[in-house]
Amino acid sequence: MQFIDLKTQYARIKEPLQKRFDDILTNTRFIMGSEILEVEEALAKLSGARHCITCANGTIAIEMCLRALNIGPGDAVITPTFSFIAAAEAIRLVGAEPVFCDIKEDSFNIDIESLADAITKNSHKNIKAIIPVGLFGQPADMNEVNQLAIKHGLTVIEDAAQCFGSNYQTKKSGNLSTLATTSFFPAKPLGCYGDGGAVFCNDDQLATILKSIRVHGQGENQYDNVRIGVNGRFDTLQAAVILEKLKIFADELELRNQAAAYYSEKLAGKYTVPTIQSDRSSVWAQYCLLSEDRAGSMAKLKTTGLPSAIYYPKALHLQEAYADLGYPKNSFPIAESICEKIFAIPMHPYLTKEDQDKICTVLLS
Ligand SMILES: *Cc1c(COP(=O)(O)O)cnc(C)c1O
């Protein structure tokens, strides 16, 4: 059994995708071919945001947002300590300082009290932005994050790499704050066949700046450089993959939801199963359980040949690369305790009930 089954999905889109690949290979528009604009329009429409600017990956998407906001040396940006490293890394890459905060025990997303606390405690720093993350598929408490941001004059960048496609009240992830980013890494709910990402915004001026940053800070013409940028373009071939995957995305999200509901029905009681708040949905980037005996649970699965994984084993404030920030152990007790208990079981749209039964039987034995 695979942790994520991309082969079944490929069989579903193979024919039209090969036709698209053939076209691109023949016309050789590998860089910024017409598929880029086509996929940007489709993604903007899906999110409800006015602009989608595709880019090379989800990490550079965050870096591009920070650069577009002129965030750099002397500035600080707040992000939760329990996440993938990308946001913290992008903050560092532009020369700013990451300030961490804790998460909520039930959703694993940013804790508003801890966020407020981080703003107060670091008021001597030049805090410019907040990067909440929609971890494992469910958006964070974006209204509360936005309210705090407005109160303190900060900009919000939603890291939607895992939750793109989800709903939050009447809106969609990607359209919940000034800026949002996603990733098309193959294992994400909406992934391509290599690296890719995108930025979303409603502001025309920010969109223009982001497009310039994406191509070396380009100005009016190709060899006119008006700002420091990156080489951050999305590949035409990868845009074609997303265009085909978008056709089956809604159906796949429905299948992910069914698989998640089936797991939760079977495993609730014995394990702490994920909770999705009633005003939002999840795209189930991961299905994570909490267990007091994680090692035992994962070992049982392994001996039966069933995969599992830990997202994430170590909080970001305790990572060696960020040791100079000086956060001691126990700085963020919820995140640190979740790191000890959490593990993920296979989640993708093509999980069969038989496979899910196998996993659940082992976990309940
Ligand atoms: C995957 C991921 C990213 C980064 O995406 P890449 O395309 O791999 O650079 C950023 N944030 C989160 C939460 C992610 O899961």
The ligand as an SDF file (V2000), in Angstrom:
LIG
                    3D

 15 15  0  0  0  0  0  0  0  0999 V2000
    4.7490   21.9720    1.1110 C   0  0  0  0  0  0  0  0  0  0  0  0
    4.6020   23.1730    1.9690 C   0  0  0  0  0  0  0  0  0  0  0  0
    5.2260   24.3910    1.6370 C   0  0  0  0  0  0  0  0  0  0  0  0
    6.2810   24.5550    0.5730 C   0  0  0  0  0  0  0  0  0  0  0  0
    6.0240   24.1030   -0.6430 O   0  0  0  0  0  0  0  0  0  0  0  0
    7.1970   23.6870   -1.6600 P   0  0  0  0  0  0  0  0  0  0  0  0
    6.4670   23.7320   -2.9510 O   0  0  0  0  0  0  0  0  0  0  0  0
    7.6430   22.3330   -1.2750 O   0  0  0  0  0  0  0  0  0  0  0  0
    8.2580   24.7100   -1.5890 O   0  0  0  0  0  0  0  0  0  0  0  0
    4.9620   25.4890    2.4190 C   0  0  0  0  0  0  0  0  0  0  0  0
    4.1740   25.4060    3.5010 N   0  0  0  0  0  0  0  0  0  0  0  0
    3.5690   24.2620    3.8580 C   0  0  0  0  0  0  0  0  0  0  0  0
    2.7060   24.2500    5.0620 C   0  0  0  0  0  0  0  0  0  0  0  0
    3.7810   23.1000    3.1190 C   0  0  0  0  0  0  0  0  0  0  0  0
    3.1940   21.9640    3.4890 O   0  0  0  0  0  0  0  0  0  0  0  0
  1  2  1  0
  2  3  1  0
  2 14  2  0
  3  4  1  0
  3 10  2  0
  4  5  1  0
  5  6  1  0
  6  7  2  0
  6  8  1  0
  6  9  1  0
 10 11  1  0
 11 12  2  0
 12 13  1  0
 12 14  1  0
 14 15  1  0
M  END
$$$$
